[in-house]
Amino acid sequence: MTAPLPLKSLVVFDAAMRHKSFTLAAQELNVTPGAVGQQIQKLEEWLGAPLFVRSIRQVAPTADAQAYWASIQPALSRIQQASDQLRLSQSNEVWLSMPPTLAAKWFAPRMAAFLTLHPEVSLHLGATTDLTNFDRDRADLAIRHFHGNDPQLQVDLLYTDEARLYCTPAYAKRIKLKSPDDLVRSTLLNTTILPHWDEWLAGFSRLGPTQIASITRQHFDQSALAIESARHSQGVVLSSAILVEAELRDGTLVEPFETMRLPVNKAYYLVHHKQANLRPAARALREWLLTVAGAERGTIKARGKQVL
């Protein structure tokens, strides 16, 4: 009677093939290189074919090993994915991804409210400028600043966006900022998320293209750095309102031209894979985020009517 297929050996073989190293496979599996070698030998004996050529300090897969791995690896990946989904479906963990500035400026002050409401949830926050790939990355939900169109994603609006001008009261006084034309004496702090100074100045000032192009500019790949520079009176910044809430509350930043806000074709959206079956913890976080954002949008709208 044929011995059963050594399934544990298949897992070890897969790791060894991916790393092309018994040592690296051992590190991934948290075992010794000798244990990896023993499992590979066990699989070779069952198959009746050598899978690796051993030499001093290195191993190399045989042609049979390459062909065998190409055949079984997709099935191993499906088994791993199905196992992870079942295991995680029973957990109270949730992975949320968003841009670093949004995480620090908007989510961090609100996070305690969610965890107080759901103390059983273990929240994993990933702050990154990279777009989440739900087929590859470990993420249940993500917040993106984009146009809102992606057929593979469930997309829910959190906040619309505008490019609003902010600076410190001291900086406004220093450059005698009374009208947008006075920005010709400023330093423009430019960010990759709202790189709209030319449009803002063309729409709200009387400056010509040559004058606009001549204004000093500093460029930042993260909004938090530009906001911090503005907070230290190093220039004026175009930012989303939700990223400068704390600075506006404590008066370190002001909005000199509250009626001059440039609409943009992007907004903040909560997204997840359309085909994802969200775990209870992820559903709870999604519902909480949508509720909080909806209430805040309503407050902002009511405040705007009072101003009018």
C-alpha positions in Angstrom: 0.0 0.0 0.0 1.4 3.4 -1.0 2.3 5.7 1.8 0.1 8.9 2.0 1.5 12.1 0.4 3.6 14.0 3.0 1.6 17.2 3.0 3.9 18.9 5.5 6.8 18.3 3.1 4.8 20.1 0.3 4.6 23.3 2.5 8.4 23.1 3.1 9.1 22.4 -0.6 7.0 25.4 -1.6 9.0 27.7 0.8 12.3 26.3 -0.5 11.3 26.8 -4.1 10.2 30.4 -3.5 13.4 31.3 -1.6 15.8 29.0 -3.6 17.4 28.4 -0.2 16.9 26.0 2.7 18.1 28.6 5.2 15.6 31.3 4.1 12.8 28.7 4.0 13.7 27.7 7.5 13.6 31.3 8.7 10.1 31.7 7.2 8.8 28.4 8.7 10.6 29.0 12.0 12.5 25.7 11.9 16.1 24.7 11.3 17.7 24.3 7.9 18.2 20.7 8.9 14.5 20.2 9.4 13.9 21.7 6.0 16.4 19.3 4.4 14.7 16.3 6.2 11.3 17.2 4.8 12.6 17.7 1.3 14.3 14.3 1.5 11.1 12.7 2.7 9.2 14.2 -0.3 12.0 13.1 -2.7 11.7 9.6 -1.4 7.9 9.6 -1.8 8.2 10.9 -5.4 11.2 8.8 -6.3 13.0 11.8 -7.9 15.6 14.3 -6.7 14.3 17.8 -6.2 17.4 19.7 -5.4 21.1 19.5 -6.3 23.0 20.0 -3.0 26.4 21.7 -3.0 28.4 23.5 -0.4 26.3 26.4 1.1 23.7 26.3 -1.7 21.0 24.2 -3.3 19.5 24.4 -6.8 16.1 23.0 -7.9 16.2 20.3 -10.5 14.1 20.5 -13.8 11.7 18.0 -12.3 11.3 20.2 -9.2 10.6 23.3 -11.3 7.9 21.5 -13.3 6.4 19.9 -10.2 6.3 23.2 -8.4 4.6 24.9 -11.3 1.9 22.3 -11.2 1.2 22.3 -7.5 1.9 25.9 -6.5 -1.5 27.4 -7.6 -3.3 24.7 -5.6 -1.1 25.4 -2.5 -1.9 29.1 -2.9 -5.6 28.4 -3.1 -5.4 26.2 0.0 -3.5 28.9 1.9 -6.0 31.6 0.8 -9.0 29.6 1.7 -7.5 28.6 5.1 -6.6 32.3 5.9 -10.1 33.4 5.0 -11.7 30.8 7.2 -9.3 31.5 10.1 -9.6 35.3 9.9 -13.4 35.1 9.5 -13.5 34.0 13.1 -11.2 36.7 14.4 -11.9 40.2 15.7 -9.0 41.7 13.7 -9.4 44.3 11.0 -6.7 45.8 8.7 -7.2 49.4 7.5 -4.9 51.3 5.1 -4.8 55.0 4.4 -2.3 57.8 3.5 0.1 58.8 6.3 -1.1 62.4 6.7 -4.8 61.3 6.9 -3.9 58.7 9.4 -2.0 61.2 11.6 -4.2 64.2 11.2 -7.7 62.8 10.8 -8.0 59.2 11.9 -5.7 59.2 15.0 -7.9 61.7 16.9 -11.0 59.6 16.2 -9.5 56.2 16.6 -10.1 56.0 20.4 -13.8 56.6 19.9 -14.1 53.5 17.7 -12.0 51.3 20.1 -14.1 52.5 23.0 -17.2 51.5 21.1 -15.7 48.2 20.0 -13.1 47.1 22.6 -13.2 43.6 21.3 -11.7 44.6 17.9 -7.9 44.4 17.2 -7.2 47.2 14.8 -4.2 47.1 12.4 -3.5 50.5 10.8 -1.3 50.7 7.8 -0.2 54.3 6.9 1.2 54.3 3.3 1.2 56.3 0.1 0.9 53.1 -1.9 -2.5 52.1 -3.2 -3.8 49.0 -1.5 -4.0 45.9 -3.7 -6.7 43.8 -2.1 -5.7 40.7 -4.1 -2.2 40.9 -2.7 -2.0 43.1 0.4 -3.4 42.2 3.9 -6.1 44.8 4.1 -9.8 44.7 4.7 -10.6 48.4 4.1 -8.7 51.4 2.7 -9.3 55.1 2.5 -8.2 56.6 -0.9 -8.0 60.1 -2.2 -9.1 59.6 -5.8 -11.8 60.1 -8.4 -13.9 57.3 -7.0 -14.1 55.1 -10.0 -12.9 51.5 -9.8 -15.1 48.7 -11.0 -13.4 46.2 -8.7 -14.1 48.1 -5.6 -17.0 49.0 -3.4 -16.6 52.8 -3.1 -18.3 54.9 -0.4 -17.8 58.7 -0.1 -16.3 59.9 3.2 -15.6 63.6 2.4 -15.6 65.7 -0.7 -12.5 67.9 -1.2 -11.5 71.4 -2.0 -8.1 73.1 -2.3 -8.2 75.7 0.6 -5.4 78.1 1.4 -3.9 78.2 4.9 -1.1 80.0 6.6 -0.2 81.4 10.0 -1.5 84.8 11.1 2.1 85.9 11.5 2.9 84.9 7.9 -0.1 86.7 6.6 1.0 89.8 8.5 4.6 89.5 7.3 3.7 89.5 3.6 0.8 91.9 4.0 -1.7 89.3 2.7 -4.9 91.3 2.0 -5.9 89.8 -1.4 -4.8 86.8 -3.5 -2.6 89.2 -5.6 -0.4 89.6 -2.5 0.7 86.0 -2.9 3.2 87.2 -5.4 5.3 87.9 -2.3 4.8 84.4 -0.7 6.3 81.0 -0.8 3.9 78.4 -2.2 4.1 75.1 -0.4 3.1 72.5 -3.0 1.9 68.9 -2.3 1.4 66.0 -4.6 -2.1 65.4 -3.3 -3.3 69.0 -4.2 -0.9 70.4 -6.7 -3.3 73.1 -7.8 -1.5 76.5 -7.2 -1.7 77.5 -10.8 -5.4 76.9 -11.0 -6.1 78.5 -7.7 -4.2 81.7 -8.6 -5.6 81.8 -12.1 -9.1 81.5 -10.7 -8.9 83.9 -7.7 -6.2 86.4 -8.4 -5.5 89.0 -11.1 -1.9 87.8 -11.5 -0.8 86.8 -15.0 0.9 83.5 -16.0 4.4 85.0 -15.9 3.8 86.4 -12.4 2.4 83.2 -11.1 5.3 81.2 -12.5 7.8 83.5 -10.8 6.5 82.9 -7.3 8.8 80.9 -5.1 7.7 77.3 -4.5 8.6 74.4 -2.2 7.5 70.9 -3.1 6.5 68.1 -0.6 5.5 64.5 -1.3 3.5 64.3 1.9 0.9 66.8 3.0 2.0 66.6 6.6 5.3 68.1 5.8 3.8 71.0 3.9 1.3 71.6 6.7 4.1 71.6 9.2 6.1 74.1 7.1 3.1 76.3 6.9 2.7 76.0 10.7 6.2 77.4 11.1 5.4 80.4 8.9 7.4 79.2 5.9 4.7 79.7 3.4 1.1 79.2 2.3 -0.3 75.7 1.7 -3.3 74.3 -0.2 -4.8 71.6 1.9 -7.9 69.5 2.5 -9.8 70.9 5.4 -9.9 67.6 7.3 -6.1 67.6 7.5 -5.8 70.9 9.4 -8.5 70.6 11.9 -6.2 70.8 14.9 -4.3 73.7 13.6 -7.5 75.7 12.9 -8.8 74.9 16.4 -5.7 76.2 18.1 -5.3 79.1 15.8 -1.8 78.2 14.5 -3.2 78.2 11.0 -6.0 80.4 9.5 -7.8 80.5 6.2 -7.5 84.1 4.9 -9.8 83.6 1.9 -12.8 81.5 3.1 -14.8 82.2 0.0 -12.0 81.2 -2.4 -12.0 77.4 -2.4 -11.0 75.4 -5.5 -13.2 72.3 -6.1 -11.1 69.3 -7.2 -12.2 66.1 -9.0 -11.0 63.8 -6.1 -12.4 63.0 -2.7 -11.8 60.8 0.2 -13.5 57.4 -0.2 -13.7 54.2 1.9 -13.1 51.2 -0.3 -12.9 47.5 -0.2 -13.0 44.6 -2.7 -16.5 44.2 -4.2 -16.3 40.5 -3.8 -15.0 40.5 -0.2 -17.0 39.0 2.5 -16.1 41.4 5.3 -15.5 39.9 8.7 -17.6 41.3 11.6 -14.8 43.5 12.8 -14.3 45.0 9.3 -18.0 45.6 8.9 -18.1 47.3 12.3 -15.3 49.6 11.3 -16.8 50.3 7.9 -20.2 51.2 9.4 -18.5 53.4 12.1 -16.4 55.3 9.5 -19.4 56.0 7.3 -21.5 57.1 10.3 -18.8 59.5 11.6 -18.1 61.0 8.1 -21.8 61.3 7.4 -22.5 63.2 10.7 -19.5 65.4 10.1 -20.5 66.2 6.5 -23.9 67.2 7.9 -22.3 69.5 10.5 -20.2 71.1 7.9 -23.2 71.7 5.6 -25.2 73.2 8.4 -22.3 75.5 9.4 -22.1 76.6 5.8 -25.8 77.6 5.7 -25.3 79.6 8.9 -22.5 81.5 7.3 -24.6 82.3 4.3 
